[in-house]
């Protein structure tokens, strides 16, 4: 499948403008080969059941995206697509019945496209074989493989589904982490973990070689290592230059947030800021430094945007603390929330800086000053800000929501207390299966929906510690200013 670049536009200026195009990757066979002893090395919390993850969970995500972004590919065909669920032809890039959307864009399709060029195929195979320590004979075998099959091999690590030649890259479903669109620029990542090295390589080849991005070659930014990094001692995370897309949020045309976390180092944020200011991409960058804990991982596991004046977040990591209810010493000295208070500093291209005491202060400033909201800024707290539900539901991505348009967001169905908090703010709550039927019948229209939390099934997807914000790389959104 070759995607045309005639109508493609790289343009993301917010987290909540109407979503028009994005990159995704549907769960591949490599996910079904993750073993318990390697799960955490490959950044999963547990092994997953691939068939359930696909048919009962991720496929709903693809169908929902199609109704919002490319309805001509699915409207009137839902019954047929569901009837063919056993072979899933609608979702497979190598199948004639594949949706082939140029709005809901499958990474595997782009990879296949560039592998048709002999020179690109040879260079990419050599690069993959170098980082995976393959033999020279295997390298020649891969070069001779047809592009449609080779794309699957590079992603899954397997020939013919069963013959494994190198490790899978199960985190490719979290396409957000590989890069982030900032206005009409693309900032490519530098992953913190070796398990994600092949993903980064794939995306570099795609962005620099696919005709879809031909008009944006000068706008692709790669973060360099610090000078003479190979001579610097130690393995401290902050000494390495790392950055992942889950720690980057495009909140307004002139303002970017970068999180320093378990996966993104201060050095990585520093190099990104220099690149962005040198190329005049944004005017200000706010650094939000959170604890280096698996609990949080990226800033988009702690907060995401719902509306111009509304955010969902984990209060225990963020907040203006709740008032002390009594005068007992334990109430003053045993409060553990303050231990994880983030550090927040805003850097401007004109060399000015500004600090914020809490996430609420920062997000209110964004809503009121960057996005010109005339309404009071509101917050929806994970688990209804009630222990232990706040921590439990943040772990299963209650704060990691994807806005397909302002006020219409996707989240996991398992986070009951957070769902109740949305209800209290006046949101309609609907399960994705019911919503798709109403889209198909015409009872509901994606274009007219407002203030809705769409509940997505999550038994298997949540084992990988990522929500739908993680599973999306927006390439185009409508402007909201």
N, C-alpha and C positions, 0 to 999 in steps of 0.2 A: 504494500500500500504506500503510495507516495502522496503526501499531503501538499497541497498547493499553498504558496505564500502570498497569493494574490490578494486575499482578504485578511491575512493575519496581521495583528497589531500587538506589539508588546507594550502594555500600558497598565500599570497598577499603582494607584495613588492612595489607596486606603485598604482597610481590612473588611469593609462592609458594603462597598459599592456593588451594584448588581454584577454577579460573576458571569463572565462571557466566555472565558476559555481557561483551561487548566490542564496540567500534566498529572496523570495518575499511573499506577501500575497495579494491575489485578494480581492477586496471590498466585504464584507460579509453583511448579512442582518442587522447587527447592525448599519451600516452606514445609512440605510434607516429609522432609528428610532430616529436619533438625532433631537431634537426639538429646536426652536430658543432660548428659555430661557436658554438652557444648552449648546448651541453650543460652546461658548467661554470657558466654564468650561471644555469641552472636547477638547479644543484647535483647534476648527474649526472656520473659519470666518463667515460661513453661513451654512445653511442646504443644502444638495445636493440631486439631483435626481438620485437615485441609478441605475436605469435601463440605463439611459444615460451614467453615469460614467462607468458602466461596458461595455456595448455593443459598445458605440461610442468612448470610450477613453481607458480604461485600457486593454481591450481585444486586442487592437492593440499592446500594450506594450508587452503582453505575446507572441503574434505571432512573433513579431520582435525579441525578445530574443531567441525564439526557432530557427529561421533561423540562428542566429549568433552562438548559443551555442549548439544546439541539432537538427540540420536540419533533421536528419532521422525521427524525430517525426512529422514533418510537411510538408516537401517537397513532392509535389504530392498530398497533401490532403487538400490544402487550400480551394478549391471549396466546398468540402464536409463539412469542418469545418464551413465555412460561411453559407452554406445552413441550418445547424443545429443551427444557431445563436439564434433562439427563445428559445431553451432550454439550450443552452450554455454548453452542455455536455463535451466538450473538456476542459473546465476550472474548472469543479467541482470535487474536490478530492473524493467525495463519489459516482461518476458516473463511470460506467464500461468503458466509452469512454474517461475518463480523460487522459491527456497526460502523467502523471506519469514520468516526466523527472527527471533524477538524475543530471541534470545540471541547469535547471530552477526549483528550489526546492520550493515547496509550504509549508509554515509553518504549515498549518492545517494538511497536510499529516504526517509530523513528529510528531505532537502532537497525532494524532490518533495512530500512531505506538507505542508510549511509553505507551499509555493508555491500551493496550492489556495486559500489565503486571499488575497482581492484586495488588501487593504491591505498585507499582508506582501510579496506579490509585487511591488507597485509600489515599496515602500521598498527591497527588496533589489536589484531591477534598477537603481534609481537609484544605489544605493551601488556596485554592481559597475561600472556605466558611469562613475561618477566616478573610480574608481581606475584604470580601463582607458582613460580618455579617449575614450569613445565619442561618436558624434554623437547629437543629440536624436532624429532619425528612427530610428536603430538602437535607442535606448532604448524608443521606442514599439512597435517591432516585437517586441522581447523581451517587453514587458509583455503583448502579445497572443498570445504563444506558449503552447501548452498546457503545464501543469506537468510532465508526464512528459518532454517534449522540452526544456523550459527547464532542468530540472535537469541534463540531459546537456550542454546548451550552456554553462551556467555553469561546469561542471567541466572540460569538454574544450576549451572555447574555439571549438568548431566547430558550425556549422549543417549538418545532413545529412551528417555525417562529414567532408566535404571542404571546405566553405566556412568557412575560419578567420576569426574576427572579432576575437579577441584571443589572447594566449599561452595555452598549456596550463598546467596546474599539476601536473606529473608527480609532485611530492613528496606529493600527497594520499594515496598508498598508505602513507606513513609516518604513520599516524594518531596515534601516540604524541606526536608533536611539537606537535600542535594544542592539547592540553590534558591534564591529569592529574587523576584522581580521588584525593582525599585524604580518607579516612574517608567522610563523606557530603557532601563539598564537591567542587566542580569548579573547578580553577584553570586559566583560559584563558591561552594563551601570548601573547607579543609577539615575533614572529619577527625574527631579525637580518637576514634577506635579503628584498629587495623581491619576489623570486620567490614568496614564501610569503604575501604580503599577502591574496590572494583566499581562500586556505584559511582564514585567521583570520576573515575576514569571514563566510564560510559557516558556520563553527562558532558564531560569536556569534549569528547568526540562528537556527540550529537550537536551541541551548541555551536561548535566551530565548523561543522561539516554539513549539517542539514540545511537544505534550501529554505526551510521555514524561517530560519534565523539569519538568512543571508544579509538582510538589510541592517542587522544589528551587530555585525562583527566588531565594530569599534566600541560597542557598548557592553561587551562582555568583560567583567572585571574578575580577575583571579588574585587571590590574596597571596602575596609572597611570604617566604620565610623571613625571619629577622636576619640581619647581616651576620654571617659566619656562625649560623645556628649550630652547625655540625661540631663546633669547637666548644660550645657552651655545656657546662657540666650539669648533672642532675636530671631527674625525671619529673620534676614538679610540673603539674598541669599548667600553671600560669606561665611557665617558661617556654612551653610549646606554643606554636602559632596554630590555634584551632578555632574553627567557627562552623556551626551548623544552623540550618535554616529555621529550626524550631526556636532559636534564640534571636530571630530577626523579625520585626514587625513593621510594616509600612503603614503608619497610622494617619499620615496626611501627606500631601505632595512635597512638603519641605521638611518633614520630620520622620526620622527612623528611630526605632528602639532596638538596641542590641543587649541581650542578656549575657552576663558572664556566669557560667554555671559549671556543672560536671562536664559538659561537652564543649563549651566555648570559653577560651582563655582570655585574660586581659590583653595578652599580646595579640591574639586574633582580632579582638575588638579594636585595638589600637591601629593595626594595619588596615582594617576595614574603614575606619574613620578617615585615615589619611587618603585612601583611594577615593572615597566618596566626596571629600572636600576638594581634592585636586581636580576631579572631573566635574565639579559643580553639580552633583546629583541631588543633594539635599543641603539645607542650610543649618540643620541641627540634628545631633544624634544624642539620644539619652541612653546611658549605660545603667542597666539594672543588674547589680551583682547579688546573686542569691547563693545560698549554701551549696557546696559541692556534694549533693546527696542524690542517691538514686530515686528518692521520693519525688524530687522535683525535676531533675534531668535537664529540661529546657524551660524557658520562661513561659512558653505556651502551655505548659502543664500547670502553671500557677494562675494565669489570667488570659482571657481572650475577649474580644469586643463583640457585643451583641447589637447595639444600636449606637447612633451618634452620642447619646447621653447615657449609655448603659453598658456595663461590663460584668462578666462573671469571674470570680476570683476566690482564692483561698485566703480567708481572713487571718488565720493563725500565722501566715507568713507575711501578712501585709500591714496589719491595720493599726489604726486608732484602736487601742485596746478597749474592751468593754469595761465599764466602771467597776471598781472594786466594791464588793457588796458588804464587807464587814471589816472590822479593825483588827482581826487576828493576825499575828505575825506571818502565818503561812500565806495569807492572801497577798502580802507585800513581797515576800522573798522567794516563794516557790513557783512564781509565774514563769512557765517555760517558754511562753510565746516570744518574749523579747530576744531569746537566744538566736532566733533565725531572722531577725529583722534585716531586710535587704538594704544595700547601699545604693543610692540613686543620684547620679550626677549627669547633668546635661551639658554637652559641649556644642558650641556654635562655631560656624565658619569664621565669624568675625572675632574669634578668640575669647568671647565671653563664656562664662560658665554659670550654672545654677544648680542648686541642690534641692532635693525634695525629701521630706521626712518619711513619707509613707507612699505606698503604691496608690492609695486613694487620692492623695494630693497630685501625683503625676497624672493619673487618668482623668481627674477632674480638669486639670489644666489643658490636657489634650482636647477633651470634649468642648470646653468653653472657649478656649483661645485658638486652637488649631482648626477645629471643626465648626466653630461659631454656633454651637448649640445654645438656644435661648432657654432650654429646659434644664431643671436641676439634674445634676449627674447622679445616677443611681447605680447601686451595686447589688448583684445577686451572689450570695456566698455559697460556696461548696457545702453540701450537706446541711443547708440552712443555718450554717455557723453553729452547729451543735455537735459536740464530741460524743461518740467517736465517728459519727457519720461524715463530718467534714474531712477527716483524714482518709477514711475508707473510700469515699467517693472521689476525692482528688486523685487517689491512687488509680482509680478506674476512669480517669479522664473527664470528670465532671466540669473541669475548667477548660477543656480542650475542644472548643466548638468551632465549626466552620459556618460562616455566614454566606449563604448563597445570594442573599440580598439583605438590605438593612432590616433587622428585626426578625428575619427568618433563618433559624440556625439548626444545625444537625448535632445531635448528641446521643450518647448511649442510653438505652432504656433501663439499665440496671441502677442508675443513680437516683433512687426514689426521693430522697430528701431534697436534692437539688431541683428535681422536677416540681416538687411542691413549692419551692421558693419561686420558680418561674410562674407557677399558677397564681401565687400571691401578687405578682407584678402584673397580672392581667393577661398572661400569654395563653394562647390556645395550645393544647398539648395533643399531638396526633401521632399514631404509630405509622411507620412508613408504608406498611402493606395496605392499610386503609387509605392512606393518602394517594397512593398510586392508582387505586381503583377509582377514586374520585377525580383524579386528573384524566383518566382514560374515558370516563363517562361524561366528562365536561361539567360535573357538579362543582369542581373547584378549578381555579385557573392560577398557575404559578405567578403570573404577572400581577395579580391583584391580592395576593396573600400578604398579610401583615402580622406582626407580633405572634410568631408561631415557633414552638420548639418541636422539631420532628424527631421522634424517638426511633433509633436504629438498633437492631438486634446486635448483641455484643458478647456473647458467651466466649467465643474463640478470639475475636479481634482484640479484646481487652487484655488477653494474656501477653500481648506484645508490647504493652505499655505505650499506646499511642491512640489518639482519637482522630476525628475527621479533619481537624486543623492540620495534624501531622500528615494525613493521607491526601494532601492536596498541594499542588504547586500552582497557584493562580498566575496566569500569564496576561490576563486582561480583565479589568473591572471598569464599570462605568464610574465617571467622576461623581463625587457627592458634593463638591463645592462649586 
